[in-house]
């Protein structure tokens, strides 16, 4: 296969994606939902509200409308401008009186949806402002002001999510460019300061209490956008530190992240790295590998559901315009280094590299293991931990974000303790949905009550569950030149299991942005399929050993 140029990789992706996004929009001027991008709402009628987050689609479309390049049929097309305007009008029509919008459910008053859409709607307005008449410009400014004021008055309290805060900063800064109110810059700077304060010494940005390399590509996207808007030098300082850490989690096959991260994601937002390629050496190394991965079968636009397809399309489109050919050579990525062992104490992630393999161990995730064969540059072995089903059908797992209090790293081996946690049942049922919608339409209309339920029930039960059990494990991993030995000592206080086995790929917490298909998922699993239930049932201490050989 002949490798495409950098721009060609992105050009091919975005031109094949635009028809899909336009098919998602209601383009019928006589329709009451004209301009809506949520096809489940306007076409299939399977929902009673529109996911406003999908209105971000207008930004990528407007970038193509504004800029001419080979194969771009949308450049200065009058119909396309009408559809963009319709999308902006629908965004305005869906705004609550307090300036917020709904994303996941009725009367959500979502802080995230308000900031995500405001940033890209705002950038669209800036890009096309001169094409709009005075009446429409005043209308847009009114709704942009309302959204920005909401972001200033309230805060996202259910968890510290760096990418949300970075996006909110962008939304507020672009609102300042449009409205001119300096309180938006002040609030944006507060959010940037909080991200900087929470950035670890290792370099990662806080995502629900831990490091998540997939989401760190999204952090990079928004922080680079903020640098473009503000020009603040401290952003580059944060990103330089961040990319030195992130480089260790760019795999030999071009994929990024996985279940060893706090949010289990394998995302690869490229535009931030393209923008930073002239400013931070590691950025060019990462962007080059991302493009190689896109060609070789890592995450494509076509692999994503519509919720992530939309922001990915924005990032791919911006990456197309940001990419510069003929830049100087980039530094090697860590998987290309000589032999080394690296331990990141704050995230509790361990890396072993020799001439045969590149192994990543997520100690803080119960010992998740990813091993890449350096000769074939492919995923050789993956082990996401144990899953056990009790006699009452409850499920326990060793894979949960929980920092070990006893980590020992020695030459060619590591040893640590891990606990087992209850795995929540996250499937919506008719009864649950009925109760939830009843809440949405009554008490849920009030922002503070809504926030309380989101924090105490939704986030704590599904995204950050921490119901620890008495089942414990001590794991010892030994590394040789061509293999890895895993020895687990399991302490069982008396649980009786229907089955108890290891799995190559699974997650235990609700994270809709994880588990997208990539070609590496076709790799034959070398994780043992043995059911260990009989070995540990009725025994206080059990030992499980296995060896992986390349």
N, C-alpha and C positions, 0 to 999 in steps of 0.2 A: 504494500500500500504506500502510495506517495503521500507524504505528510503535507497538509494544507498550510498555508501561511496563517499567521495569527488572526488577521482580520477575516479570512475566509472561513475559519472555524465558526466564528460568531455570526458572520453574515448568513451562512447556511442555516444555522439554528434559528435565528430570529425571523428570516423570511419564510421558513416553513411553519413558524409558530403564529404569525399574525392572522392567517385565516381562522385558526382555532379560536383566537381571542375575539375576533369579529363575529364568529358564529355564536359566541356566548352572549353577545349583546342583543338586546331588543332594538332593532333598527327600524321598527315600524312607527312612523310619526303619529299614526292615529291611535296607538296603543297607550293606555294609562301608565304603562311602565316603560315608555320610550326612553332609551338610554341606559337601562339597567343591564349589568353584566352577570347577574345571577340567574342562569338559565333554569335552575331547579325551581326558582320562584316564579319567573314570568312565563316560562314555556311549559314546564311539567306540572306546575301548581302543587308540588309536594311539600312546600313550605309556606308559612304564613307571614314571612318577613324576608327582606332582601339582605344578604350579607354585603354590607357596604364596603368591606375591604376589597372586593373585586372591582370597585370603581377605579382603583389604582391603575387599571389597564390603560386608561387614557394617556398616561405619561409615555409609555413605550410607543404607542400609536402616534402621539404628537411628535416624538423625536424623529420618527420616519417621515411624517408629514413635512417637517421643517427642513430635513437634510436629504440631499440627493446623493445616491450612490448606485452602483451597478445592480440591476434587478429590482430596484425599489419602485414598485408600481403605485405607491401611496403618496409619493412626493407631490405636494401642493394640489392634491385631488380634492375637489369641492365637496364630494360626498363624504370623504373621510373627515373633513373639517366639521361637517354637520354632525357626524356620529360622535366626534370628540366633544362638541358643544352639548349634545344630548346627554353624554355621560356626565359632564359637569353639572348640568341642570338637575339630573337625577340625584347626584350627590347632595346638592343643595336642598332638594325636596325631602330627603330622608333625615335631615338634621333635627335633633330634639331642640326644644326651646333653650336648654342649658348649653347648647353648642356641641353636644356629643352625638355619637352614632351607635348603631347596633351592629354586632359582628357575628356572635355565636347564638344569640337568642333574643327574643322580644324584650324591649325595655332594658337592655343590658347597660346602656350608657357607657360603652366601652372606652376606657382610656387609651388602650392600645389601638383600637380601630380609628379613633379620632386622630391620634398622632400619625399612624401609618398613612392614612388617606390624606391628611392635611399636607404632609410633606410632598407627596407626588402630585396631588391636585395643585398645590402651590407652585411646584416647579413647572407644571403644565401651563398654569396661568402666566407665569413669568415668560415662558417660551413663546406663548401665542398672544400675549396681551394686545399687541398692536393690531391683531386681526379682528378683535372684538369691538363692538360698538360701545358707546359710553354707558348706556343703560345696563348692558350685561356686565361691564367691568365693575360698576358700582354694586351690582347684585353679588358678584363673586367676592368682592372685598368685604361685604357685610357678613357673608357666611364664613369666610376665612377668619375674620375678626372673632366671630362667635366661637369657632373651634379653638382658636389660639387662646382666647380668654378662659375657656373651660380647662385647657391644659395648665394655665397659670393658677387657677383657683384650686384645682384638685391635684391628687397625686395617685400613683399606682402603689397600693399598699400590700398586696397579697404576696409579694416576693420581690427580690432584687433581681431584675432581668436586664442585663447590660444592653442588649440589642434594642429593647424597648426604650430605654433611656437615651440611647444614642439617636434613635429615630425621632424621639420627641424633641431632642435638641435641634435636629435638622428642621423639623416642622415649625418650631418656634422661630428659628433664624430666617427661614424663607418667608414666614409671616411678617417678620420685621422688615424684610426687603420690600414687601408689598404694602404694608400698612404704615410702617415707620415708627411704631411704638417700641421704645427701648426696654419696656418691661419684659418683652419677649426675649430679648438678648440676655437680660439678667437671669431669667429663669433657665434659659438654655445653658448658660454658663454654670449654674448651680448643678444641673444634671451632669454636665461634663466633669465637674469637680467630684461628684459622687462616684462616677465610673472610675476616675483616676484614683480616688481614695480606696476603692474596693479592688483595684487591680492588684493581683498577687505579685510577690517578689519573683515568682517563676515567670510571670508575664501574662498569664491568662486573665480574661475578663469574667467576672462572676455571672454565672448562669444558674439560678436556683441553687446556689451554695457550692458550686464546683466549676471545674473546667470542662468545657465541651468544645472540642476543636471544630466540629461542624458549624455550630452556632457562632464560633469565633470568626468564621469567614463572613457571617452576616454583621457581626460587630465591626469588622474591618470595612465592610461596605458602607455602613452608615457613618463611621468616624471619618472615612475618607471623604464622604459627601460633605460632612461638617467642615472639614479642612478647606474644601473648595469654596464653601460659603463664607467662612470666617477668616481663613488664612492664619489661624492661631498655631504657633510653633509647638505648643505643648501637645497638640494632637499627634504630631509626627513623633514626638518623644514617646508617647504612649504606644503608638503603633510599632515603632522600631523594637521596643521591648516585647510587645505582643508577638510579632512575626518571628523573632528568634525562638520563642517557645513553640509557636504553631508549626514551624518548619519540621519539627520532629514527628509530626503526625500527618505529614504528606507521605503516603505510602508509595512503594515502588511502582504500583500499577496506576497511579494518578488519583486514587480515591483518598478521602480525608475523613478522619474520625471514625466513630463506631460506638459500640456498647461500653467501651472503657470510659467514655465521656459522661458527664453528669446528666445529659439529656438524650444520649444514645443516637445522636444524629450523624449523618454522613453527607452533609450539605457542602456545596462548593460554589458559593457566590463569587464570581470572578472579577467584578469591575473594580473593587477596591484595590486589588493587587495590580491590575493594569494601570490604574491611576498612580499608584505608588512606585511603579517600576523604575522611574528615574530618580526617586528620592530615597528608597530603602533597598539595598541590594537583595535581601531575602524575598522581597515582593516579586521581583522578576523571576527568581527561581520557582516560586510557588505558582505564579501565573503561567509560566511555561509548562509546568507539570500538569496544571489543571487542564490546559488546552490539549495536551497529549492524552490525558485521561478521557476527555470528552470524545476524542477520536477513537480511543481504544475500548470504550464501553463503560466508563463510569457514568455518573448521573447526567442524563440528557434532559432537555426541556420536555420532550415527549414522554418521559418516564414519570412525570409529576402529576398529581391531581391538581385541580384548578386552583385550590387555595394557595399552593406554593408555586404553581406555574406562573401566576401573575407577578409576584415579586422577583422570581428568577428571570422572567422575561425582561423586566426593567434592568436587572443587573447585567444580563447578557447584552442588551442593547447598549447600555452605557459602556460596557467592556469593548464593544465593537468600535465605538468612537474614541475611547481612551487608548486603545492599543497602538503602540508605536513599533514598527519594524526596525531592525538594524541597531538595537541598543547593544551596549557592550555586554560581554559575557557575564553571566550571573554566577554567584558562588554555588558550590555543591550543596545539595540537600543532605541532611544527616544520614539517610539510608545509603548515601554514596561515600560516607567517611570510611576511614579505616576502622578496625575493631575498637569498640568502646562499650562501656556500660554507663547509663545515665539514670539518675533517680531524681524526680521532682518531688520534694518533700511536701509541698503545700497541696498539690493535687494527688499525691501518692500514686504516681504513674512511673513505672520502671521500663527502661528500654535496653535491650541487648542486641548488639550488632556484631556479627562476625562476617567472614567472607561468604558464608552460605545462606544466612538468614537475617531477617530484621524482625525482632519480636517486641511487642508492646504488651505490658501487663498492667491492667487497671486494678491496683490493689484496693483502692477506695470503692471499687464496684464488685468486691468479693473475689477478685482474682481473675477477671475477664482476660482472656489470652488471644492475641492475634499474631500469627506468624506468617511472614512473607518470604517466599523463596526468591533469593536475589538472582539466581540464574534465569528463571523464567519470568521474574518480576510479577508473580501472581500470588494470590492468597493460598497458602499451603495448609494452614490449620487455624481453626477458630473454635474457641470454647467460651461460651457466655455464662457458664456456671451450672449449678444443680437446680433442678425443679423437682419438687416432691409433692404428690397428692396424698392427703390423709384419707382415712377411712370415711370421714364425713364430707369428702370432696373439697375441703379447703386446700389451698395451694401455698407452699412455702418455697422460698428461693434464696440462694446465696447472693444473687445479683441485685444489690441495692446500694445506693450511695451512702456509705457509712465509713468514716475514716477510722482505720485500724489504729489501736493504741500500742500495738507491739509489732513494729516492722524492723526486720534485721536484714541488712544488705551486706553480703560478703563477696568474695571473689568467686564469680561464676555461680552464685546462688542467691536466692532471696527467701525469706520466711516471714509469714505474717498470720495474724488471726483474722477471722471473718465470721460474721453472724448470719443467721437465717431470719428472713422477714416474711410476714404474711403478704401475699400478692392480692391486691384488690380486684374485685369483679367490676369491670368498667363498662359492661354492656347495658345499653339503655333498653328498658322494657316499657310496654304501654302504660303500666301503672306508674312507673317512675316518671315517664314523660308527662303524663296527665298531672301529677302532683307538681312537677317542675313548671309546667306552663301555667298552672293555677297561681303559683307564686309569682311568675313573671308579670301576670296581668293584675296582681293585687299589690302586695307589699313590695314586690320586686321593682315597682315603678319608682321607688324612692332610692336615690343613689347610695346613700350611706348604708341602708339595709342590704341593698344589692351587693355592695362591696364586702360587707360582713359575711354574707353567705358564700361569696366567691372565695374568700380567704379561709373560712372555717370548714367549709364542706367540699367545694370543688377542688381547690388546690391541695388541701391537706389530705383529702381522701384519695385523689387520683394522680396528682402530679408529684407530691412529696410525702407519700405515706412512709411512716417509720415505725410500724408495729413489729417490734422485735420479738423473737421467740427464744426459748431456751436452747435450741439446737445451735451448736457452734462447730467451727472448723478451724484447724491449723493447717495451712498450706505451705509446702516447701517446694520450690521450683529450682531445679539444678540444670545448668546449661553446659553442653559439650559442643565440640566443633560441628557435629552434624545432627545433634538431637537435643531434646528437652525432656527431662524427667519430672513428673508431677507426683507428689506424695501428699495425700490428704488424710488427716486424722480427724475423724468426726465424733463429737461427743453428743450422744442422744439421751435426753432426760426421760425418755419414755414414749416418744411419738411412734405411732404405728402407721406405716405408709402402704397405700395401694401400689404405688410405683415411685421410684426415686432414681433419676437418671440425669446425665449431662446432655446439654443441647448446644449445637454449634451456633445457632442464631435465635435469640429471643430477647424480649424486654419485659420488665416487670411493672413499669409505671406508665401512665398515660402520657404519650408524647406523639401527637399526630404527625409531626415532622420527621419521625424516624421510620425505618423499615421500608424505604423506597427500594425498588428492585435495581440492582446493578449486576453487571455480567459476572462479577466475582461470586455472586450468590449461586451460580451454577457449579462452583467447585465442589467436587466430591468431598463430603464431610468426613474428616478423620477423627471426629469426636466419637468416643465410645457410645454405643447404643445399649450397653448393658444396663439392665434394671438392677440396681443395688439394694432394692427394698428388703429382700430377705437377709442381706448381709448386715444391714444396720438395725432392723427390727429386733427388739428384745436384747440388744447389746448396748452397754453403756459407751464403749469405745470401739470404733471400727476404723480400719485402715484401707485406703484405696490408692493403688499405685498404677501408673501407666507411663509409657514412654513414646514420644513422637520422634521418628527418624526421617531425615530428609534423604 
